[in-house]
Amino acid sequence: MDWKKEWKILAVMGGIFLVCFYLPVGSLRFDSAVLESFHLVKWYAREHVLLCLIPAFFIAGAISVFIQKESVMKYLGAKANKVMAYGVASVSGTILAVCSCTVLPLFAGIYKMGAGLGPASAFLYSGPAINVLAIFLTARVLGLEMGLARVIGAVAFSILVGLLMHFIFRKEEKARLEAQAFPAASPSRPLWQNTVFLGTLVAILIFANWGRPEEFRGPWFAIFSAKWKLTGLSSAFLGWILVHWFGLRLWKMGAVAVPVALLALVFRREPLIGFGAGIIGLSFLTSRESGELGEWFHASWDFAKQIAPLLLIGILAAGLLLGRPGHEGLIPSSWITKAVGGNSLWANFLASFLGALMYFATLTEIPILHGLMGSGMGKGPALALLLAGPALSLPSMLVLRSILGTKKTAVFVSIVVLMATFTGFFYGVIF
């Protein structure tokens, strides 16, 4: 008998027993925190799974199936032109208004297709961090200087994060590059058609998630008012593409599109019903096709199987520890408010670290931060949280570990937290 192994098993069993024995069930804070974790999961399922996560899975699957590996290597690979690679990756967030969890399938798609670790990491940070609407709202609510500091800091961060990740893991990247010998393949359709196809998928993602702006006028509000019409038009165009460019039978598309359109018209006040029916219809159509459409579904499903369970666990943990905005988790919000006052390095680090653990949906970080600043949070820690929070979360870290491994994930998170800490500190000194 291997006594060393048996002692380890006994230690694990004993630890589980002690946790169960001293479980603080009945304590108001613990019971409330458990409820908050489920409230957060329910909110995420309602607001983000259908609208953000599933469309992102389809986009990631499309990247892995329809985009040639040589194209990804040319523009984002380790040997690509550095100015172009990091330039494209660092401003991607101006197009994709996504959160730290929604960007993960897209990151996994380009990384597995051969993108270099540096540009892929720059994309991973910039996707949720550089959002045009969020930057304007930051300037409006928190002041022009904070808005400018956020956009400058986020663009610079994405490039520096990418360069540092590439430098730290340059030997592994070299070995990975040498192993990437992709045979030349003749494309099944012109590059411009694949670009339009992916652009249509991205348009559906953007319009479906277009948030309400603060002012009820202007172009941002006009897009918000027409968001579901624009989503419907983009979806109809996607159907046309699948029939005319991908060879899907017209009667099959009609058999799915007509019921979806009727549901969208009947339940106009509940647009998620029509949108959800559209996702089910697209999944049904592609799953039953052979060839590249079938490959698209299976690639998207593989991303969903890898990412969704870990996100669920991470969101439950984040809700248990930190709760939702305006609601308490196990960690009292008063502790956080007191700890991030002033402009010490510790206050900036704590703001960065807690921001990295918290889950922020797109734009929600601004009212949360506004409330914290009203309770005494310093300007430096506020910027530190803005730079670390939207780009990271406990759920995203769990998923990222399954894609990059523990070491690369720990380095990526550490770089973001430390850079946010020192940037916030110097910003607080200046202002």
Buried (B, 14 or more C-beta within 10 A) or exposed (E): EEEEEEEEEEEEEEEEEEEEEEEEEEEEEBEBBBBBBEBBBEBBEEBBBBBBBBBBBBBBBBBBBBBBBBBBBBBBBBEBEBEEBBBBBBBBBBBBBBBBBBBBBBBBBBBBBBBBBBBBBBBBBBBBBBBEBBBBBBBBBBBEBBBEBBBEBBBBBBBBBBBBBBEBBEEEBEEBBEEBEEEEEEEBEEEEBBEBBBEBBBBBBBBBBBBEBBEEEEEBBEBBEBBBEBBBBBBEBBBEBBBEBBEBEEEBBEEBBEBBBEBBEEEEEEBBBBBBBBBBBBBBBBBEBEEBBBBBBEBBBBBBEBBBEBBBBBBBBBBBBBBBBEBBBBBEBEEBBBBBBBBBEEBBBBBBBBBBBBBBBBBBBBEBBBBBBEBEBBBBBBBBBBBBBBBBBBBBBBBBBBBBEEEBBBBBBEBBBBBBBBBBBBBBEEB
